[in-house]
Amino acid sequence: MRARDIMTSPAITVTPEVPVRGAAALLVSHGFTALPVVDGDKRLIGIVTEADLLRNGYVDETRGSTVGDVMTTPAFAMDGGAQAEVLARVMLDDRVRCVPIVDGSKVLGVVTRRDLVRALARTDTTVSAEVQHVLDIYGGGRKWTVAVQDGEATIAAENPDAETERVLTALAGSVHGVVRVRVLTGGKR
């Protein structure tokens, strides 16, 4: 599963000129923990978090009046192809709650801890049915069978070539809730 599959898009962003109170109101009204900060060309230049706003509003003696005064910069971001496992590891290791997803420096969306948990919450039955549907569309009928357990999709295929195996893995991996894919060929893999 990749960032592009689970990100919230489009991302709600702010510019450095937005008043701190305005950013706080956006966080509260949308239930977010952070907002990407972009310049006039929509390029990521920072991130403003609940912690930044709390520090500014209650802890620091010098209080900034705009997002640009309090944002964290540079902001850590990943591209849409980033694996969910990598996002989860970064969030846990670096205590990050929100990772902007970018194409170059343009913000496409964000992945939050909640997005990752939501993907995990899908039942194996639901995920299996969706993977089977995607493979049936690709194959023009039921050519392969799928079983999903704990997010791992196992695809039974009779003697697929390397290209078909790669496509099956990519298609199954694109479904929300799939964390790993195995292709069984003749009972092995």
C-alpha positions as CSV (number, residue, x, y, z in Angstrom):
1,M,0.0,0.0,0.0
2,R,1.4,3.4,-1.0
3,A,0.9,6.9,0.3
4,R,-1.2,7.9,-2.7
5,D,-3.6,5.1,-1.8
6,I,-4.3,6.3,1.7
7,M,-3.6,10.0,1.7
8,T,-6.2,12.6,2.4
9,S,-6.4,14.7,-0.8
10,P,-6.6,17.5,-1.6
11,A,-4.7,18.7,1.5
12,I,-6.0,21.7,3.3
13,T,-3.0,24.1,3.4
14,V,-2.1,27.5,4.7
15,T,0.3,30.2,3.7
16,P,2.8,31.9,6.0
17,E,0.6,35.0,6.1
18,V,-2.4,33.3,7.7
19,P,-3.0,34.5,11.3
20,V,-2.2,32.0,14.0
21,R,-5.8,32.0,15.2
22,G,-7.0,31.2,11.7
23,A,-4.7,28.2,11.5
24,A,-5.9,27.1,15.0
25,A,-9.5,27.4,13.8
26,L,-8.8,25.2,10.7
27,L,-7.1,22.5,12.9
28,V,-10.1,22.5,15.3
29,S,-12.8,22.6,12.6
30,H,-11.3,19.7,10.6
31,G,-10.0,17.7,13.4
32,F,-6.4,17.9,12.1
33,T,-3.2,17.9,14.0
34,A,-1.1,19.8,11.4
35,L,-1.4,21.8,8.2
36,P,1.2,22.0,5.4
37,V,2.4,25.5,4.8
38,V,2.8,26.4,1.1
39,D,4.1,29.4,-0.8
40,G,2.1,31.2,-3.6
41,D,3.0,28.5,-6.1
42,K,1.7,25.8,-3.7
43,R,5.2,24.5,-2.9
44,L,5.7,23.0,0.6
45,I,7.8,25.3,2.7
46,G,6.9,24.1,6.2
47,I,4.3,22.7,8.5
48,V,2.3,24.2,11.4
49,T,1.3,21.7,14.1
50,E,-0.8,21.8,17.2
51,A,2.5,21.9,19.2
52,D,3.7,24.9,17.2
53,L,0.4,26.7,18.1
54,L,0.5,25.7,21.7
55,R,4.1,26.7,22.1
56,N,3.2,30.1,20.5
57,G,0.0,30.6,22.4
58,Y,0.9,29.5,25.9
59,V,4.6,28.8,26.4
60,D,6.8,31.3,24.4
61,E,7.2,34.8,25.7
62,T,7.4,36.1,22.2
63,R,4.2,35.3,20.4
64,G,4.0,35.2,16.6
65,S,1.0,36.5,14.9
66,T,1.2,34.5,11.6
67,V,1.8,30.9,10.7
68,G,5.2,32.0,9.2
69,D,6.3,33.1,12.7
70,V,5.6,29.7,14.3
71,M,5.8,27.0,11.6
72,T,8.3,24.2,11.6
73,T,10.6,24.4,8.7
74,P,11.8,22.6,6.7
75,A,8.9,20.1,6.7
76,F,9.6,16.5,6.2
77,A,7.6,15.1,3.2
78,M,7.4,11.9,1.1
79,D,6.2,11.2,-2.4
80,G,3.1,9.4,-3.4
81,G,4.9,6.1,-4.0
82,A,6.2,5.9,-0.4
83,Q,5.2,2.6,1.2
84,A,2.7,2.6,4.2
85,E,5.3,0.7,6.3
86,V,7.8,3.5,5.8
87,L,5.3,6.2,6.7
88,A,4.3,4.3,9.8
89,R,8.0,3.8,10.8
90,V,8.7,7.5,10.4
91,M,5.6,8.5,12.3
92,L,6.6,6.2,15.2
93,D,10.3,6.8,15.3
94,D,10.2,10.6,14.7
95,R,6.9,11.1,16.6
96,V,5.3,12.7,13.6
97,R,1.5,12.7,13.2
98,C,1.2,14.1,9.7
99,V,3.4,13.7,6.6
100,P,2.7,15.9,3.6
101,I,2.7,13.9,0.3
102,V,4.4,15.8,-2.5
103,D,5.1,15.6,-6.2
104,G,8.4,17.4,-6.3
105,S,7.6,20.2,-3.9
106,K,3.9,20.5,-4.7
107,V,1.6,19.2,-2.0
108,L,-0.8,16.5,-3.2
109,G,-2.2,15.4,0.1
110,V,-1.3,14.3,3.6
111,V,-1.0,11.0,5.4
112,T,-1.8,11.0,9.1
113,R,-1.7,8.3,11.7
114,R,-5.5,8.1,11.5
115,D,-5.2,7.4,7.7
116,L,-2.8,4.5,8.4
117,V,-5.1,3.1,11.2
118,R,-8.1,3.5,8.9
119,A,-6.4,1.3,6.3
120,L,-5.6,-1.3,8.9
121,A,-9.2,-1.4,10.2
122,R,-10.6,-2.8,7.0
123,T,-11.6,-6.4,7.4
124,D,-9.8,-9.1,5.5
125,T,-13.0,-10.2,3.9
126,T,-13.6,-6.7,2.5
127,V,-10.0,-6.4,1.3
128,S,-10.1,-9.8,-0.3
129,A,-13.3,-9.1,-2.2
130,E,-11.8,-5.8,-3.5
131,V,-8.6,-7.4,-4.6
132,Q,-10.5,-10.2,-6.3
133,H,-12.6,-7.7,-8.1
134,V,-9.6,-5.7,-9.3
135,L,-7.9,-8.9,-10.5
136,D,-11.1,-10.1,-12.2
137,I,-11.4,-6.8,-14.1
138,Y,-7.7,-7.0,-15.2
139,G,-8.0,-10.7,-16.2
140,G,-11.3,-10.5,-17.9
141,G,-12.8,-13.0,-15.5
142,R,-11.8,-15.3,-12.6
143,K,-8.2,-16.3,-13.6
144,W,-6.7,-16.0,-10.1
145,T,-8.0,-16.5,-6.6
146,V,-7.2,-14.4,-3.6
147,A,-7.2,-14.9,0.1
148,V,-6.3,-12.2,2.6
149,Q,-5.2,-12.8,6.2
150,D,-4.0,-10.0,8.5
151,G,-3.6,-7.7,5.4
152,E,-1.5,-10.2,3.5
153,A,-3.0,-11.0,0.1
154,T,-2.1,-14.4,-1.3
155,I,-2.8,-14.8,-5.0
156,A,-3.0,-18.3,-6.5
157,A,-1.9,-18.3,-10.1
158,E,-1.0,-21.2,-12.4
159,N,2.5,-20.5,-14.0
160,P,2.4,-16.8,-14.4
161,D,5.3,-15.2,-16.3
162,A,7.4,-12.6,-14.4
163,E,5.5,-9.7,-15.9
164,T,2.1,-11.1,-14.9
165,E,3.3,-11.8,-11.4
166,R,4.6,-8.2,-11.1
167,V,1.3,-6.8,-12.4
168,L,-0.7,-9.0,-10.0
169,T,1.4,-7.8,-7.1
170,A,1.0,-4.2,-8.1
171,L,-2.7,-4.4,-8.5
172,A,-3.3,-6.2,-5.2
173,G,-0.9,-3.9,-3.4
174,S,-2.9,-0.9,-4.6
175,V,-6.0,-1.9,-2.6
176,H,-6.5,-0.2,0.8
177,G,-5.7,-2.7,3.6
178,V,-3.2,-4.8,1.7
179,V,0.1,-4.7,3.5
180,R,1.9,-7.5,1.7
181,V,1.3,-9.6,-1.4
182,R,2.4,-13.1,-2.2
183,V,1.8,-14.9,-5.5
184,L,1.6,-18.7,-5.2
185,T,2.6,-20.4,-8.4
186,G,1.9,-24.1,-8.5
187,G,1.6,-24.0,-4.7
188,K,5.0,-22.3,-4.2
189,R,6.4,-18.8,-3.6
